[in-house]
C-alpha cells in the first residue's frame, strides 16, 4: 500500500508534469532512441513506458517527438550493458536497475542495498535523497538519471519447498547485483549471477534453486511455470533509473528538455505507484487468487504456494544488512560512501554504518 509520503509525491509529480507538458511549441521533429525494461511483457513496460513514450508522445508533444522504444530483449542487450549504451551515445535514454549497472558506478548500489528498504515508501525516500549524489558521479561519465522507478517487491521464486530463510542454506539463488549476493552469502546460500532472460531456463533445468525478482515481474515472465514456492520476504525494490546521454540531453532545445523532464516526472510517479500496486498483485496472481489479480496473469494451473516472512526472518535480514551487506558495499565503493550513507540514508533507514 502507498503510504502518505509517497502518495503526496506521486500527486505532486503528476500535477506538475501535466502543467508543463502542454507548453511545447512547434518546431523540428526529434526521434529519441530508448531501451527500457527487462522484458516486453512486464507491466512497467506495457502499462507505462509503451503508452506514455511510444503511443502518446507524438500527440502530447504537438507532433515534435517520437520514441523508438525497445525493451532489453527487443534490443538484444543485457542489463549491465544499458548504461554503457547510453554513455557511448548508441541510445539516448536507457532504463535499468541501479544495482545491475553498479559495477560501473558502485555508489548506485547504495540506493537500494539488499535488506535496506523493507517498504516501498522508504525506498522512494532514499532514492529521492540519493539522486543528486548519484548524478554527480554519473555526470563524470557523461550520463544522468532523469527519473527513478521501482519494480515490485523483490521476492523469491523457488522450485522446491521452503518455509523461510533457514531453508536457504546451500541453495543456489539467482541475484541481480552485488548486494543481493552479499545477503545470500550471509544467509548461507550460494548467489548466482544470471541475466534476467536466462532465469526461466535455469529454474526449469535446476541450475538454480530460486530466483529473486519482482513478484509481478516473475508473473509477467511466467516464472510460476518453473517454480512452486513464492517466499514474499522483500529484500529490495530493484530501484531503477532512466539514464540519459548528457551530451545529447544538453544539446536539446531547452523547451524540449523541459517538456521531457515533465513527461518523466509523470512517468516516475506512475511507476512508483505501479511498483506498490503490483507487489501484492503479483503475489495474488501467482498464487491463483483471481479476485485480487488485476494487473498480472492469474495462475490457474498449479498456482504457487505463498510462504510469508516471519518477524525473525525480517530481523535476520536487517542484521545481515548491518554486519555484511553495508560494510561490503563500502569496501567496493570507498570510505566516502560510508560517510554519504550515514549523512543521507541512515536518518531514513535507522541503520548506521560503522567502520570495522
N, C-alpha and C positions, 0 to 999 in steps of 0.2 A: 504494500500500500504506500502511496505517496504521502510523505509527511509534510507538515505545513511549510517548512523551509523550501522544499523542492517544488511544492505546488505554487508558491509565490514566485519563485524564479521562473518556472515554466510560463506562468501567466504573463509576467513582465516581458519575457523574451518574445512571446507570441504577439503581444501588443506592440512592442517597438518594431519588430520585424514587419508587421503588417502596415505600420505607418510609413516606413521608409520605402517599402518595396514598390510603392506606386509612383515614385518620383523619378524613374529613369527616363531621360529624354531620348528623342530619336537620335540615331547615329549609326556608325558602321556595325555590321554584324560580327559576332565573335563565336567561334566554336571552342568549347572547353573540353579537353580530354581528361576523363576522370576514371579511376579504378577504385572501387569501394566494395567492401563487404566480402566475407569469406566464402559465400555461396549465393547463387542466384535465387535460391528458394527460401531464404530466411526472411523473416518479416522486416528486419532493419533495411533490407533491400527492396522487397516487394511493396511494403506499406509506407516507406518514407522516401528513400533515395530515388526510386523509379518515378513515383508520382510527382515529386517536387522538382527533381532535376531534369529528368528526361521528358516527362509528359507536359508539365505545366510551365516550365521555364520559358519557352518561346512566347507564350501568351503573357506571362507575368512581366516579361522584360520588354514588352512593346515590340516583339519580333527581333530583338537585338542579340539575344544569347540563346545558343543551343548547346546541349551537352552530349558528347559522345561518351556515354556511360557504360561501363562494364563491371562485372564482379571479378574477383580474382580468377576463378576457373575460366571465365569467358575471355580473359586477357592472358591466360596461361602463365600466371605468376603465383608465387607463394608469398605468404605474409611478410617475412623479413625483407623481401625484395621491394616492397611498396615504397618505403622511404627513399630507397636508392633510385627508383624510377623517377620519383618527384625531384630529388636532388639533381639528377642528371638532365632534367627537363624533358624526359621521354613522355611523362604525363604532367598535366598542370596541377591536378588535385588527386590525392590518394587517401584512402581510409584504411586504418589498421589499428589493432590493439597496441597500446603503448608498450606493454611487456614484450610483445612479439618483435618490435623493432628496437628494443632497448640495448641490443648488442652494440649498436652504433652510438647510442646516447643513453648511458646507464641511468641517468637521473630520471628518465621516463618511467622506469620500473617502480620508482618510489611512490608514484601517484596511486597505485593500486596493488601494493605488495600482498602476497597471499596471506590471508588472515587479518589484514589491516582493517578492512571495512565490512563488518558483518551486515550492515544495512545499506541500501542504495542511497538513502538520504546523505549519509556520511560520505559515501563515495563521491557524490556530486560536490559536496562542500570541499573535500580535499582536492578534487580536480580543479575547481574554480580558484582555490588558493594557490595551487602549484603552477597554473598555466603560464603566468608571466615569467616565472623562473625557468620553466621548461623551454619557453620560447627564446630566452636569452641564449641558452645552449644551442638550440636548433638553428638560430639565425646565423651562427658562425658557420653552419654547413649550407646556408642558402635555403633554409626551409623554415616554415612557420605553421603552427596549428591555428586554424581559424574557428574551430568549434570542436567540442568534445562530445562523446556519446558512449553509452554503455551497451553491453549485451545483457541478456537476462542473467540471473544469479548463476555463477559458475559452480556446477554441481557434478556429481559422479555418476556416470553410466557404467554399470558393471555387468559382466557376462556370467558372474557366479554370485551365489547368495552371500550377502554381507549384512551385518547388524550394526556396524559402527566402525570407528577408527581402529579398534583392536584387531579387526579382521584385515586391515590393510598390510600388516607385516608380511614382507616378501612379495607382495603383488606388484606386477608391472603396470604402472599407471601413466597414461599419456598426459603430458603437460604442455603448455604453450609458451613457457618462458622460464627465466632463471629462478625467480622467487617461488613459483609453484613447485619447481624441482627441489628447492631447499626445504620447503614444507614437507614434501613427500619423504625426503631423506630423514627429516626429523621424526617422522611418524613410522619409520621402518619400512617404507615402501621403496620400490625401485622406479624413479622417474624416467620416463621415456619421451624423448622429443620427437614428435611426428607432426608433419603438416596436417592441417585440418582435413584436407581432402583424402588423406591416407588412413584416417582413423576407422572409418566404417569397415574397411577390409581387414585392418589389424584386429579389431574386435571380432569380426566374423571368423578369422583364422586362429584366434587365440594368441596372437603375437603380443597383445596387451590384455590385461585382465579388466581394466577400467579405463575410461577416458573422461577427462574433465572438459566440459563446455557448458554453455548456457542451457538452461532447462528447455527453453524454446528453440534454441539453435539446434540442439540434438534432435528435437522433434522435427524441425524443418528438413534435416538431412537424414532422417529415418534411422537414427542410431537405435531406436527401440526395436528394430528388426534383428539386431545383433547383440542385444544386451537384455538382461532380465530384471535387474535391481537398480532403482534410482535413489541414490543417497543424497538427500537435499541439503546437506551442510554447505552453505555458500562461503567459499573461500575467497572469492573476489567477484568483480563485475566485468572483467575484461575491458576496463575503461579504455576508450579508443580516441583517436583524433582524426580530423580531416586536415591533412597536410597540404600546403600549397608551396609551389616553387616560388621563392621570394623574388627572384629577378623578374619572372613573368608577372607576379602579383603587383609589384611596384610599378611596372610599365603600363598597367591598365589605366584607362581613363578614370579619374577619381570618382566620377558619378557611377561608373560600372562597379568599381571596387566597393563603394558604399552600398550599392544595390546587393551585391553578392554577400557582403557582410551581414546585411539584414536577412537575406534568404537563409544563410547558415545559422544565424541565431534562432530562426524559426525551426530549422531542421534539428538543431541541438535540443530545443525544447521538446519537439515531437519524439526524438529518440530517447531522451531520458524518461519521458512518460511511458513510452513503449517498453523500455527496459524494465520498469517497475511492473507494468501490467502483464508483460509476457513471462515474468518469472513464475508466478503461481499458475498462470495459464499453461505454461509448458509442463508443469507437474501434472495438472489435471488432464491435459491431453494425453500425456504418456501413460498415465495410469488408467485411462479409459473412462474418465468422468465427463461424459458427453455434455451434461448440463452446464458445466463450468468451462468447457473448452470452446472459446470464441475466437481465438487468434490462430492457433495452430491446427493440427490434424489429430482428431481423436483416434486413439489406438483401439480398434475393436477386436482384432485378432491377437491374442496373447498380450494383454496390457501388462505394463511393468509393475513390479512390487515397489511401493513407496516406503522408503526407510527414512524416518525423521531423525534429526540430530539431537542427541541428548545434551543437557547442560554440561555434563562432564566432558563431552567431546568438544563443545564450543570453548570451554576453558582450556582444554589441551591445545587447541589451535592458537589461542591467544598467547599461551606460554611459549609455544614454538615460535610465534612471531617475534616475541621479545628476545628470546635466547638464541635463535638460529637465523630466522629469515632476515630480520632487520640488521644484525651485525654482518651477515654475509653480503647484503646489498651495499652496505657502507664500504666493505672491502673492495667490491667491484667499482664503486662509484667514487671513492675517495673520502677523506675526513671531512671535507667541506659539506658533503651530502648529509653527514650525521648532524652537523650544525644546522643545515637547512631544515632537516626533518624536525629537529627539536623546536626550531623557531616557528615553522609554518604548520606542520602536520600534527605534532604532539598535542597542541592545545585542542585539536579537534578529536584525535583518536584516544587521548588519555593514556597512551603508551609512549614513554620516552626512550630514546636511545642512550645507552651508557657504554662508553668505550671500554673495551676489555684488553 
